[in-house]
Amino acid sequence: MRDDGEEITKLQDLQGKTLAGIKADYALTVLKEHYPELKILEYDSIGECAEQLKAQNVDGIVADEQNIMYYAQGEKMFQDYYILDEEVYTEDVVFAVRKEDAVLGKIIDKAVYKLRTQDVLDRVQRKWFLTSILEDALPRQFIYVWLAVLLSGIAGFFVFLFWYIHKHTRILVEVRTRELNVERMRLKTVLDAIPQYLLEVTPEGQVQLMNQRAKKDMNQNALCSGGAAVITQPAILQMIKTAKNDAFAQQEVEINQKIYRITCSDIGGLSENENVILLAEDVTLRRIQEKQNIQNNKMMAIGELASGISHELKNPLEIICNYCYALKKGILHTKEDCIQTICVIEEEAKEANKIVESLLSFARLSPTEIGEAELKASVQMILQLQMPLFHHKQIAVEFNCTEPVWVCCTQEGLKKIFINLFTNAMDAMEAVKDRQKKIRISVMLTENFAVVEVEDNGKGMKAEEKERIFNPFYTTKSTGTGLGLYLVYQQLEEVGGSIQVYSEEGQGTLFRVMLPLKKSLGE
């Protein structure tokens, strides 16, 4: 059949097709009988039929299978044609002689023997049925030799390939081993250069690895028990257990009058190793230095305190002394002058008392009471008290609070906080000339805190001023004591609150105060 893409696998598929066949072939008779719709053209030879097939005048050829295969092989037709597997008909053929005819029997026996010894039948079948064209042209022994040579070559190739891969792999392993050794030495150098003690310990405290610093100071570092590489301090063992659970633990531990900052890290996430990396640093000298610095700062604060007190009390005391001298010497002749002098002395005494009260608050001579107060009403009361000053200085005040808010702070504490903040806001707007002076107070709520923002559009602050405004005795005012904002910070810290400042020079300042809500008092 011509291989034109149409799928024909059995004789029934030939209905309506045109076939060519040799005249008087019994196969044509069978096809005409069983497939009347099949058109059959008869020719004298297989060659004529093949020419009709090549010219596409017919769809296929009907003939003896061996004849078709032999012709197709000679004409090299297998590329564009194929043989239908199903046969039109089959008939067994037997070649036999009488047993009594001994001469003819011997001839037949001799022919059969020749056929067997010379593989004639096998070669004929392979030739006609195309089972092996190569074996038709070459002797079997020659083929066996070439097959043996081919197999030997393949085996030799694989042996060479295995040898080459093995050699190449060995070279790569050696190179990689050298690289790993270099990296190991480099890592060891880095670890030994660390000034802290670095140890790898088991969950039970057994030291598996340590850097050079730890080895050098093993007898002095007090981390291990005696000369044995075992950690026995309960605090460090507890840190190791914490690190196994939380992957990290850090704490300062005092051992033998030395202070160590211990850091434990779990390395189980990097491998199946359950050990812990322990980093220890001797911070004894650092802590001593810090305590010394704190003591020095305290002495400096005491000096500043003494200087501030002397400076603040000097002016009112000098005025009192001068007026007392005038009274004593009888310089004042009229009763009105004496009364006025006594009033001045009284005012200056009050000013001195005010300074002493601020000093007492600064020194915390009396503990702060943590009570509760309603924020909205307290701020409104403070604004009402200071409203005459706001009107006098032409300052507009905006207060935004929609509902009552109970916070963890006493009424006096709130008064101390917001009077100082409002006073600072008024003072910051003294130099404002080009815009309406305004103070905005807003109250917002979070889950646990009331957030109060006090914002003014005054002169603002420089960066260095913002960093120091909560320090005691620091002030930018010519008549200030520098204790107001410090007292605000102190008051908020004692009730669990906080304060933040946002300011830009020439634009204004915003103080954000956070007060704990009443519901979080016990938390």
SELO-262809 format. One record per residue (C-alpha): residue number from 1; residue in three letters; x negated, y negated, z negated. Coordinates in nm, 3 decimals. Example, Ala and Ser with C-alpha at 12.3 -4.5 7.8 and 13.67 -1.06 7.14 Angstrom:
REM residues 2
{1,ALA,{-1.230,0.450,-0.780}}
{2,SER,{-1.367,0.106,-0.714}}
This chain:
REM residues 523
{1,MET,{0.000,0.000,0.000}}
{2,ARG,{-0.108,-0.359,0.064}}
{3,ASP,{-0.189,-0.535,-0.267}}
{4,ASP,{0.019,-0.850,-0.212}}
{5,GLY,{0.134,-0.896,-0.572}}
{6,GLU,{0.461,-0.709,-0.540}}
{7,GLU,{0.491,-0.439,-0.806}}
{8,ILE,{0.552,-0.099,-0.638}}
{9,THR,{0.489,0.197,-0.870}}
{10,LYS,{0.720,0.473,-0.744}}
{11,LEU,{0.885,0.595,-0.423}}
{12,GLN,{1.220,0.432,-0.509}}
{13,ASP,{1.052,0.092,-0.484}}
{14,LEU,{0.988,0.158,-0.110}}
{15,GLN,{1.357,0.105,-0.017}}
{16,GLY,{1.376,-0.155,0.258}}
{17,LYS,{1.001,-0.140,0.331}}
{18,THR,{0.825,-0.046,0.658}}
{19,LEU,{0.570,0.235,0.659}}
{20,ALA,{0.337,0.377,0.922}}
{21,GLY,{0.266,0.752,0.956}}
{22,ILE,{0.114,1.016,1.183}}
{23,LYS,{0.349,1.191,1.423}}
{24,ALA,{0.474,1.533,1.318}}
{25,ASP,{0.363,1.476,0.954}}
{26,TYR,{0.606,1.660,0.728}}
{27,ALA,{0.584,1.375,0.475}}
{28,LEU,{0.773,1.150,0.719}}
{29,THR,{1.055,1.403,0.737}}
{30,VAL,{1.081,1.410,0.356}}
{31,LEU,{1.092,1.030,0.331}}
{32,LYS,{1.358,0.998,0.603}}
{33,GLU,{1.572,1.255,0.426}}
{34,HIS,{1.555,1.103,0.077}}
{35,TYR,{1.518,0.730,0.158}}
{36,PRO,{1.733,0.649,0.464}}
{37,GLU,{1.683,0.268,0.421}}
{38,LEU,{1.309,0.309,0.461}}
{39,LYS,{1.178,0.215,0.810}}
{40,ILE,{0.904,0.445,0.943}}
{41,LEU,{0.679,0.385,1.247}}
{42,GLU,{0.488,0.688,1.390}}
{43,TYR,{0.138,0.674,1.544}}
{44,ASP,{-0.117,0.924,1.676}}
{45,SER,{-0.396,0.870,1.417}}
{46,ILE,{-0.467,0.733,1.076}}
{47,GLY,{-0.678,0.463,1.238}}
{48,GLU,{-0.380,0.326,1.431}}
{49,CYS,{-0.176,0.324,1.113}}
{50,ALA,{-0.453,0.137,0.932}}
{51,GLU,{-0.468,-0.126,1.207}}
{52,GLN,{-0.094,-0.187,1.171}}
{53,LEU,{-0.141,-0.223,0.792}}
{54,LYS,{-0.426,-0.471,0.839}}
{55,ALA,{-0.216,-0.669,1.086}}
{56,GLN,{0.062,-0.677,0.821}}
{57,ASN,{0.308,-0.516,1.063}}
{58,VAL,{0.380,-0.248,0.800}}
{59,ASP,{0.380,-0.247,0.419}}
{60,GLY,{0.195,0.080,0.376}}
{61,ILE,{0.059,0.406,0.523}}
{62,VAL,{0.190,0.759,0.465}}
{63,ALA,{-0.063,1.040,0.519}}
{64,ASP,{-0.258,1.315,0.349}}
{65,GLU,{-0.428,1.170,0.036}}
{66,GLN,{-0.776,1.294,0.125}}
{67,ASN,{-0.750,1.148,0.479}}
{68,ILE,{-0.635,0.809,0.346}}
{69,MET,{-0.912,0.795,0.083}}
{70,TYR,{-1.181,0.898,0.330}}
{71,TYR,{-1.071,0.641,0.582}}
{72,ALA,{-1.030,0.368,0.322}}
{73,GLN,{-1.377,0.438,0.187}}
{74,GLY,{-1.532,0.408,0.531}}
{75,GLU,{-1.343,0.090,0.615}}
{76,LYS,{-1.395,-0.055,0.262}}
{77,MET,{-1.025,-0.121,0.219}}
{78,PHE,{-1.001,-0.068,-0.160}}
{79,GLN,{-1.037,-0.441,-0.233}}
{80,ASP,{-0.704,-0.544,-0.079}}
{81,TYR,{-0.511,-0.213,-0.093}}
{82,TYR,{-0.421,0.053,-0.346}}
{83,ILE,{-0.287,0.411,-0.343}}
{84,LEU,{0.055,0.484,-0.489}}
{85,ASP,{0.013,0.750,-0.757}}
{86,GLU,{0.342,0.923,-0.686}}
{87,GLU,{0.319,1.192,-0.411}}
{88,VAL,{0.577,1.238,-0.134}}
{89,TYR,{0.545,1.619,-0.159}}
{90,THR,{0.289,1.883,-0.259}}
{91,GLU,{0.229,2.234,-0.124}}
{92,ASP,{-0.015,2.497,-0.250}}
{93,VAL,{-0.243,2.658,0.012}}
{94,VAL,{-0.407,2.997,-0.035}}
{95,PHE,{-0.691,3.143,0.177}}
{96,ALA,{-0.706,3.524,0.144}}
{97,VAL,{-0.828,3.841,0.325}}
{98,ARG,{-0.731,4.203,0.294}}
{99,LYS,{-0.916,4.404,0.038}}
{100,GLU,{-0.979,4.683,0.294}}
{101,ASP,{-1.170,4.441,0.521}}
{102,ALA,{-1.509,4.482,0.349}}
{103,VAL,{-1.710,4.291,0.609}}
{104,LEU,{-1.486,3.984,0.594}}
{105,GLY,{-1.474,4.013,0.213}}
{106,LYS,{-1.854,4.002,0.191}}
{107,ILE,{-1.860,3.696,0.412}}
{108,ILE,{-1.603,3.526,0.190}}
{109,ASP,{-1.793,3.624,-0.126}}
{110,LYS,{-2.117,3.491,0.019}}
{111,ALA,{-1.946,3.162,0.112}}
{112,VAL,{-1.797,3.126,-0.237}}
{113,TYR,{-2.139,3.199,-0.391}}
{114,LYS,{-2.298,2.932,-0.171}}
{115,LEU,{-2.026,2.688,-0.267}}
{116,ARG,{-2.092,2.750,-0.636}}
{117,THR,{-2.473,2.750,-0.629}}
{118,GLN,{-2.493,2.435,-0.416}}
{119,ASP,{-2.206,2.250,-0.592}}
{120,VAL,{-2.039,2.207,-0.256}}
{121,LEU,{-1.687,2.201,-0.396}}
{122,ASP,{-1.784,1.954,-0.665}}
{123,ARG,{-1.955,1.725,-0.414}}
{124,VAL,{-1.659,1.748,-0.175}}
{125,GLN,{-1.416,1.655,-0.449}}
{126,ARG,{-1.628,1.362,-0.562}}
{127,LYS,{-1.664,1.250,-0.203}}
{128,TRP,{-1.296,1.271,-0.119}}
{129,PHE,{-1.165,1.150,-0.453}}
{130,LEU,{-1.445,0.889,-0.506}}
{131,THR,{-1.533,1.010,-0.852}}
{132,SER,{-1.904,0.922,-0.815}}
{133,ILE,{-2.065,0.770,-0.507}}
{134,LEU,{-2.402,0.749,-0.684}}
{135,GLU,{-2.414,1.125,-0.749}}
{136,ASP,{-2.341,1.190,-0.380}}
{137,ALA,{-2.658,1.010,-0.283}}
{138,LEU,{-2.892,1.127,-0.560}}
{139,PRO,{-2.985,1.470,-0.698}}
{140,ARG,{-2.846,1.546,-1.042}}
{141,GLN,{-3.191,1.604,-1.191}}
{142,PHE,{-3.301,1.262,-1.066}}
{143,ILE,{-2.998,1.103,-1.228}}
{144,TYR,{-3.073,1.278,-1.558}}
{145,VAL,{-3.429,1.149,-1.548}}
{146,TRP,{-3.315,0.794,-1.484}}
{147,LEU,{-3.054,0.820,-1.757}}
{148,ALA,{-3.323,0.938,-1.999}}
{149,VAL,{-3.550,0.652,-1.894}}
{150,LEU,{-3.265,0.405,-1.933}}
{151,LEU,{-3.172,0.532,-2.278}}
{152,SER,{-3.539,0.527,-2.382}}
{153,GLY,{-3.566,0.168,-2.260}}
{154,ILE,{-3.256,0.068,-2.453}}
{155,ALA,{-3.386,0.239,-2.767}}
{156,GLY,{-3.724,0.070,-2.724}}
{157,PHE,{-3.554,-0.267,-2.680}}
{158,PHE,{-3.360,-0.225,-3.002}}
{159,VAL,{-3.674,-0.113,-3.185}}
{160,PHE,{-3.859,-0.421,-3.061}}
{161,LEU,{-3.562,-0.641,-3.147}}
{162,PHE,{-3.549,-0.498,-3.500}}
{163,TRP,{-3.924,-0.546,-3.542}}
{164,TYR,{-3.908,-0.904,-3.414}}
{165,ILE,{-3.612,-0.995,-3.638}}
{166,HIS,{-3.780,-0.834,-3.937}}
{167,LYS,{-4.103,-1.023,-3.873}}
{168,HIS,{-3.924,-1.353,-3.811}}
{169,THR,{-3.708,-1.306,-4.122}}
{170,ARG,{-4.012,-1.231,-4.332}}
{171,ILE,{-4.182,-1.549,-4.211}}
{172,LEU,{-3.868,-1.752,-4.288}}
{173,VAL,{-3.845,-1.597,-4.634}}
{174,GLU,{-4.207,-1.681,-4.705}}
{175,VAL,{-4.161,-2.041,-4.588}}
{176,ARG,{-3.842,-2.080,-4.790}}
{177,THR,{-4.007,-1.925,-5.096}}
{178,ARG,{-4.291,-2.177,-5.074}}
{179,GLU,{-4.040,-2.460,-5.042}}
{180,LEU,{-3.846,-2.334,-5.345}}
{181,ASN,{-4.168,-2.311,-5.545}}
{182,VAL,{-4.256,-2.670,-5.452}}
{183,GLU,{-3.905,-2.787,-5.549}}
{184,ARG,{-3.927,-2.590,-5.873}}
{185,MET,{-4.259,-2.752,-5.962}}
{186,ARG,{-4.122,-3.094,-5.869}}
{187,LEU,{-3.813,-3.040,-6.085}}
{188,LYS,{-4.031,-2.918,-6.373}}
{189,THR,{-4.246,-3.231,-6.340}}
{190,VAL,{-3.937,-3.452,-6.348}}
{191,LEU,{-3.792,-3.272,-6.651}}
{192,ASP,{-4.124,-3.285,-6.836}}
{193,ALA,{-4.144,-3.660,-6.767}}
{194,ILE,{-3.811,-3.723,-6.942}}
{195,PRO,{-3.885,-3.888,-7.279}}
{196,GLN,{-3.586,-3.719,-7.443}}
{197,TYR,{-3.567,-3.360,-7.565}}
{198,LEU,{-3.402,-3.146,-7.295}}
{199,LEU,{-3.294,-2.793,-7.389}}
{200,GLU,{-3.078,-2.519,-7.242}}
{201,VAL,{-2.900,-2.336,-7.523}}
{202,THR,{-2.652,-2.053,-7.550}}
{203,PRO,{-2.312,-2.103,-7.718}}
{204,GLU,{-2.470,-1.946,-8.030}}
{205,GLY,{-2.754,-2.202,-8.039}}
{206,GLN,{-3.034,-1.984,-7.895}}
{207,VAL,{-3.275,-2.201,-7.692}}
{208,GLN,{-3.340,-2.055,-7.346}}
{209,LEU,{-3.537,-2.338,-7.185}}
{210,MET,{-3.693,-2.669,-7.296}}
{211,ASN,{-3.896,-2.946,-7.136}}
{212,GLN,{-4.253,-3.037,-7.227}}
{213,ARG,{-4.151,-3.309,-7.474}}
{214,ALA,{-3.938,-3.063,-7.670}}
{215,LYS,{-4.217,-2.803,-7.672}}
{216,LYS,{-4.473,-3.059,-7.785}}
{217,ASP,{-4.264,-3.185,-8.077}}
{218,MET,{-4.107,-2.850,-8.165}}
{219,ASN,{-4.238,-2.862,-8.522}}
{220,GLN,{-4.144,-3.226,-8.570}}
{221,ASN,{-3.816,-3.274,-8.381}}
{222,ALA,{-3.611,-3.101,-8.654}}
{223,LEU,{-3.363,-2.970,-8.396}}
{224,CYS,{-3.471,-2.609,-8.429}}
{225,SER,{-3.504,-2.407,-8.745}}
{226,GLY,{-3.872,-2.385,-8.835}}
{227,GLY,{-4.080,-2.257,-8.548}}
{228,ALA,{-3.800,-2.047,-8.401}}
{229,ALA,{-3.617,-2.174,-8.094}}
{230,VAL,{-3.275,-2.158,-8.257}}
{231,ILE,{-3.040,-2.448,-8.337}}
{232,THR,{-2.888,-2.411,-8.682}}
{233,GLN,{-2.751,-2.758,-8.763}}
{234,PRO,{-2.371,-2.725,-8.799}}
{235,ALA,{-2.302,-3.062,-8.638}}
{236,ILE,{-2.496,-2.970,-8.322}}
{237,LEU,{-2.341,-2.623,-8.304}}
{238,GLN,{-1.997,-2.784,-8.323}}
{239,MET,{-2.093,-3.017,-8.037}}
{240,ILE,{-2.197,-2.715,-7.829}}
{241,LYS,{-1.856,-2.556,-7.886}}
{242,THR,{-1.687,-2.885,-7.795}}
{243,ALA,{-1.888,-2.906,-7.474}}
{244,LYS,{-1.781,-2.550,-7.379}}
{245,ASN,{-1.416,-2.657,-7.415}}
{246,ASP,{-1.430,-3.015,-7.281}}
{247,ALA,{-1.746,-2.994,-7.061}}
{248,PHE,{-1.903,-3.293,-7.245}}
{249,ALA,{-1.976,-3.404,-7.602}}
{250,GLN,{-2.182,-3.690,-7.744}}
{251,GLN,{-2.258,-3.786,-8.103}}
{252,GLU,{-2.529,-3.931,-8.324}}
{253,VAL,{-2.659,-3.688,-8.586}}
{254,GLU,{-2.889,-3.763,-8.879}}
{255,ILE,{-3.143,-3.488,-8.950}}
{256,ASN,{-3.431,-3.519,-9.198}}
{257,GLN,{-3.388,-3.897,-9.225}}
{258,LYS,{-3.398,-3.934,-8.849}}
{259,ILE,{-3.112,-4.029,-8.621}}
{260,TYR,{-3.066,-3.835,-8.295}}
{261,ARG,{-2.822,-3.916,-8.018}}
{262,ILE,{-2.711,-3.573,-7.894}}
{263,THR,{-2.542,-3.517,-7.559}}
{264,CYS,{-2.412,-3.170,-7.465}}
{265,SER,{-2.296,-3.082,-7.112}}
{266,ASP,{-2.146,-2.754,-6.998}}
{267,ILE,{-2.316,-2.603,-6.690}}
{268,GLY,{-2.068,-2.320,-6.649}}
{269,GLY,{-1.907,-2.502,-6.355}}
{270,LEU,{-2.231,-2.476,-6.155}}
{271,SER,{-2.269,-2.101,-6.199}}
{272,GLU,{-2.150,-1.811,-6.409}}
{273,ASN,{-2.399,-1.917,-6.677}}
{274,GLU,{-2.224,-2.000,-7.005}}
{275,ASN,{-2.515,-2.202,-7.145}}
{276,VAL,{-2.509,-2.571,-7.237}}
{277,ILE,{-2.757,-2.847,-7.153}}
{278,LEU,{-2.852,-3.038,-7.471}}
{279,LEU,{-3.017,-3.381,-7.439}}
{280,ALA,{-3.148,-3.530,-7.764}}
{281,GLU,{-3.301,-3.874,-7.813}}
{282,ASP,{-3.462,-4.007,-8.131}}
{283,VAL,{-3.292,-4.346,-8.186}}
{284,THR,{-3.409,-4.402,-8.543}}
{285,LEU,{-3.628,-4.704,-8.464}}
{286,ARG,{-3.359,-4.849,-8.238}}
{287,ARG,{-3.095,-4.827,-8.511}}
{288,ILE,{-3.334,-4.980,-8.766}}
{289,GLN,{-3.398,-5.265,-8.523}}
{290,GLU,{-3.027,-5.312,-8.465}}
{291,LYS,{-2.963,-5.330,-8.840}}
{292,GLN,{-3.244,-5.582,-8.869}}
{293,ASN,{-3.094,-5.789,-8.589}}
{294,ILE,{-2.754,-5.777,-8.758}}
{295,GLN,{-2.912,-5.893,-9.083}}
{296,ASN,{-3.094,-6.172,-8.899}}
{297,ASN,{-2.770,-6.277,-8.734}}
{298,LYS,{-2.600,-6.282,-9.072}}
{299,MET,{-2.873,-6.508,-9.209}}
{300,MET,{-2.838,-6.732,-8.905}}
{301,ALA,{-2.461,-6.742,-8.959}}
{302,ILE,{-2.515,-6.834,-9.323}}
{303,GLY,{-2.747,-7.113,-9.212}}
{304,GLU,{-2.492,-7.237,-8.959}}
{305,LEU,{-2.222,-7.210,-9.225}}
{306,ALA,{-2.424,-7.418,-9.472}}
{307,SER,{-2.506,-7.672,-9.203}}
{308,GLY,{-2.143,-7.694,-9.095}}
{309,ILE,{-2.015,-7.730,-9.451}}
{310,SER,{-2.268,-8.000,-9.537}}
{311,HIS,{-2.192,-8.186,-9.216}}
{312,GLU,{-1.814,-8.167,-9.257}}
{313,LEU,{-1.809,-8.253,-9.629}}
{314,LYS,{-2.069,-8.526,-9.606}}
{315,ASN,{-1.845,-8.783,-9.440}}
{316,PRO,{-1.542,-8.765,-9.675}}
{317,LEU,{-1.769,-8.745,-9.983}}
{318,GLU,{-1.965,-9.053,-9.876}}
{319,ILE,{-1.640,-9.244,-9.829}}
{320,ILE,{-1.515,-9.133,-10.170}}
{321,CYS,{-1.843,-9.237,-10.333}}
{322,ASN,{-1.841,-9.576,-10.167}}
{323,TYR,{-1.485,-9.656,-10.276}}
{324,CYS,{-1.549,-9.524,-10.626}}
{325,TYR,{-1.850,-9.756,-10.645}}
{326,ALA,{-1.629,-10.046,-10.539}}
{327,LEU,{-1.375,-9.963,-10.810}}
{328,LYS,{-1.647,-9.921,-11.071}}
{329,LYS,{-1.818,-10.254,-10.999}}
{330,GLY,{-1.489,-10.443,-10.986}}
{331,ILE,{-1.549,-10.562,-10.632}}
{332,LEU,{-1.177,-10.525,-10.556}}
{333,HIS,{-0.988,-10.813,-10.714}}
{334,THR,{-0.627,-10.746,-10.621}}
{335,LYS,{-0.396,-10.466,-10.714}}
{336,GLU,{-0.314,-10.401,-10.347}}
{337,ASP,{-0.681,-10.352,-10.263}}
{338,CYS,{-0.717,-10.105,-10.547}}
{339,ILE,{-0.410,-9.909,-10.438}}
{340,GLN,{-0.535,-9.899,-10.080}}
{341,THR,{-0.876,-9.781,-10.200}}
{342,ILE,{-0.719,-9.506,-10.410}}
{343,CYS,{-0.513,-9.396,-10.105}}
{344,VAL,{-0.828,-9.375,-9.894}}
{345,ILE,{-1.001,-9.168,-10.164}}
{346,GLU,{-0.696,-8.941,-10.181}}
{347,GLU,{-0.692,-8.890,-9.800}}
{348,GLU,{-1.062,-8.811,-9.789}}
{349,ALA,{-1.020,-8.566,-10.077}}
{350,LYS,{-0.743,-8.394,-9.881}}
{351,GLU,{-0.973,-8.376,-9.577}}
{352,ALA,{-1.243,-8.215,-9.790}}
{353,ASN,{-0.989,-7.971,-9.932}}
{354,LYS,{-0.880,-7.884,-9.579}}
{355,ILE,{-1.240,-7.797,-9.491}}
{356,VAL,{-1.267,-7.579,-9.803}}
{357,GLU,{-0.942,-7.397,-9.713}}
{358,SER,{-1.074,-7.325,-9.362}}
{359,LEU,{-1.393,-7.196,-9.517}}
{360,LEU,{-1.199,-6.966,-9.748}}
{361,SER,{-1.005,-6.827,-9.450}}
{362,PHE,{-1.327,-6.773,-9.264}}
{363,ALA,{-1.481,-6.589,-9.558}}
{364,ARG,{-1.170,-6.367,-9.597}}
{365,LEU,{-1.154,-6.419,-9.968}}
{366,SER,{-0.794,-6.296,-9.968}}
{367,PRO,{-0.684,-5.993,-9.760}}
{368,THR,{-0.444,-6.053,-9.473}}
{369,GLU,{-0.096,-5.914,-9.527}}
{370,ILE,{0.038,-5.711,-9.232}}
{371,GLY,{0.410,-5.775,-9.239}}
{372,GLU,{0.665,-5.840,-8.970}}
{373,ALA,{0.819,-6.151,-8.820}}
{374,GLU,{1.051,-6.249,-8.537}}
{375,LEU,{0.833,-6.397,-8.264}}
{376,LYS,{1.086,-6.610,-8.076}}
{377,ALA,{1.216,-6.793,-8.385}}
{378,SER,{0.862,-6.843,-8.522}}
{379,VAL,{0.731,-7.001,-8.202}}
{380,GLN,{1.040,-7.223,-8.174}}
{381,MET,{0.986,-7.343,-8.533}}
{382,ILE,{0.617,-7.421,-8.464}}
{383,LEU,{0.710,-7.609,-8.146}}
{384,GLN,{0.971,-7.807,-8.334}}
{385,LEU,{0.714,-7.911,-8.596}}
{386,GLN,{0.466,-8.023,-8.329}}
{387,MET,{0.720,-8.174,-8.090}}
{388,PRO,{0.652,-8.533,-8.208}}
{389,LEU,{0.286,-8.490,-8.112}}
{390,PHE,{0.385,-8.351,-7.774}}
{391,HIS,{0.612,-8.652,-7.709}}
{392,HIS,{0.348,-8.895,-7.830}}
{393,LYS,{0.089,-8.749,-7.592}}
{394,GLN,{0.347,-8.719,-7.308}}
{395,ILE,{0.312,-8.342,-7.278}}
{396,ALA,{0.597,-8.135,-7.131}}
{397,VAL,{0.653,-7.800,-7.303}}
{398,GLU,{0.816,-7.495,-7.140}}
{399,PHE,{0.907,-7.195,-7.358}}
{400,ASN,{1.030,-6.873,-7.194}}
{401,CYS,{1.159,-6.597,-7.422}}
{402,THR,{1.490,-6.425,-7.344}}
{403,GLU,{1.546,-6.220,-7.660}}
{404,PRO,{1.430,-6.184,-8.020}}
{405,VAL,{1.107,-5.987,-8.058}}
{406,TRP,{0.986,-5.841,-8.387}}
{407,VAL,{0.608,-5.811,-8.416}}
{408,CYS,{0.363,-5.679,-8.675}}
{409,CYS,{0.246,-6.010,-8.821}}
{410,THR,{0.358,-6.238,-9.103}}
{411,GLN,{0.522,-6.576,-9.050}}
{412,GLU,{0.209,-6.749,-9.183}}
{413,GLY,{-0.008,-6.544,-8.951}}
{414,LEU,{0.194,-6.646,-8.645}}
{415,LYS,{0.180,-7.007,-8.760}}
{416,LYS,{-0.199,-6.991,-8.791}}
{417,ILE,{-0.233,-6.836,-8.442}}
{418,PHE,{-0.006,-7.064,-8.242}}
{419,ILE,{-0.075,-7.395,-8.419}}
{420,ASN,{-0.444,-7.350,-8.330}}
{421,LEU,{-0.362,-7.253,-7.969}}
{422,PHE,{-0.117,-7.546,-7.924}}
{423,THR,{-0.366,-7.788,-8.079}}
{424,ASN,{-0.643,-7.669,-7.843}}
{425,ALA,{-0.405,-7.705,-7.546}}
{426,MET,{-0.318,-8.064,-7.648}}
{427,ASP,{-0.685,-8.154,-7.694}}
{428,ALA,{-0.773,-8.001,-7.355}}
{429,MET,{-0.531,-8.240,-7.182}}
{430,GLU,{-0.669,-8.559,-7.337}}
{431,ALA,{-0.871,-8.633,-7.023}}
{432,VAL,{-0.593,-8.545,-6.775}}
{433,LYS,{-0.489,-8.859,-6.584}}
{434,ASP,{-0.397,-8.742,-6.233}}
{435,ARG,{-0.109,-8.504,-6.310}}
{436,GLN,{0.177,-8.436,-6.548}}
{437,LYS,{0.052,-8.274,-6.868}}
{438,LYS,{0.224,-7.942,-6.927}}
{439,ILE,{0.210,-7.646,-7.164}}
{440,ARG,{0.385,-7.321,-7.071}}
{441,ILE,{0.457,-7.050,-7.329}}
{442,SER,{0.587,-6.714,-7.194}}
{443,VAL,{0.673,-6.393,-7.379}}
{444,MET,{0.665,-6.053,-7.203}}
{445,LEU,{0.701,-5.701,-7.338}}
{446,THR,{0.504,-5.381,-7.276}}
{447,GLU,{0.558,-5.041,-7.433}}
{448,ASN,{0.377,-5.125,-7.759}}
{449,PHE,{0.291,-5.495,-7.741}}
{450,ALA,{0.445,-5.839,-7.709}}
{451,VAL,{0.235,-6.045,-7.465}}
{452,VAL,{0.241,-6.422,-7.525}}
{453,GLU,{0.076,-6.649,-7.268}}
{454,VAL,{-0.013,-7.008,-7.363}}
{455,GLU,{-0.116,-7.198,-7.050}}
{456,ASP,{-0.215,-7.562,-7.007}}
{457,ASN,{-0.325,-7.766,-6.707}}
{458,GLY,{-0.605,-7.944,-6.892}}
{459,LYS,{-0.973,-7.980,-6.820}}
{460,GLY,{-1.051,-7.607,-6.840}}
{461,MET,{-1.380,-7.453,-6.951}}
{462,LYS,{-1.717,-7.358,-6.811}}
{463,ALA,{-1.824,-6.994,-6.800}}
{464,GLU,{-2.069,-7.032,-7.089}}
{465,GLU,{-1.800,-7.201,-7.299}}
{466,LYS,{-1.555,-6.913,-7.245}}
{467,GLU,{-1.811,-6.666,-7.375}}
{468,ARG,{-1.861,-6.857,-7.704}}
{469,ILE,{-1.522,-7.006,-7.796}}
{470,PHE,{-1.441,-6.727,-8.045}}
{471,ASN,{-1.774,-6.764,-8.228}}
{472,PRO,{-1.750,-6.937,-8.567}}
{473,PHE,{-1.864,-7.303,-8.580}}
{474,TYR,{-1.877,-7.331,-8.201}}
{475,THR,{-1.683,-7.636,-8.080}}
{476,THR,{-1.689,-7.881,-7.791}}
{477,LYS,{-1.492,-8.142,-7.988}}
{478,SER,{-1.660,-8.428,-8.166}}
{479,THR,{-1.437,-8.385,-8.476}}
{480,GLY,{-1.381,-8.006,-8.473}}
{481,THR,{-1.510,-7.747,-8.719}}
{482,GLY,{-1.534,-7.460,-8.471}}
{483,LEU,{-1.327,-7.229,-8.690}}
{484,GLY,{-0.982,-7.252,-8.528}}
{485,LEU,{-1.015,-6.996,-8.247}}
{486,TYR,{-1.230,-6.774,-8.466}}
{487,LEU,{-0.947,-6.761,-8.722}}
{488,VAL,{-0.702,-6.678,-8.441}}
{489,TYR,{-0.929,-6.393,-8.325}}
{490,GLN,{-0.969,-6.270,-8.683}}
{491,GLN,{-0.594,-6.280,-8.752}}
{492,LEU,{-0.511,-6.081,-8.436}}
{493,GLU,{-0.780,-5.824,-8.504}}
{494,GLU,{-0.645,-5.758,-8.854}}
{495,VAL,{-0.291,-5.686,-8.727}}
{496,GLY,{-0.414,-5.467,-8.436}}
{497,GLY,{-0.372,-5.731,-8.164}}
{498,SER,{-0.609,-5.901,-7.921}}
{499,ILE,{-0.663,-6.225,-7.730}}
{500,GLN,{-0.804,-6.295,-7.384}}
{501,VAL,{-0.890,-6.624,-7.217}}
{502,TYR,{-0.879,-6.718,-6.848}}
{503,SER,{-1.002,-7.062,-6.752}}
{504,GLU,{-1.143,-7.255,-6.460}}
{505,GLU,{-1.311,-7.589,-6.499}}
{506,GLY,{-1.082,-7.874,-6.395}}
{507,GLN,{-0.780,-7.644,-6.345}}
{508,GLY,{-0.662,-7.545,-6.692}}
{509,THR,{-0.676,-7.258,-6.941}}
{510,LEU,{-0.458,-6.955,-7.019}}
{511,PHE,{-0.473,-6.766,-7.350}}
{512,ARG,{-0.309,-6.420,-7.345}}
{513,VAL,{-0.217,-6.298,-7.694}}
{514,MET,{-0.113,-5.935,-7.754}}
{515,LEU,{0.080,-5.864,-8.076}}
{516,PRO,{0.185,-5.509,-8.180}}
{517,LEU,{0.559,-5.455,-8.174}}
{518,LYS,{0.737,-5.363,-8.495}}
{519,LYS,{0.811,-5.007,-8.369}}
{520,SER,{0.437,-4.934,-8.339}}
{521,LEU,{0.358,-5.052,-8.692}}
{522,GLY,{0.308,-4.701,-8.824}}
{523,GLU,{0.126,-4.570,-8.518}}
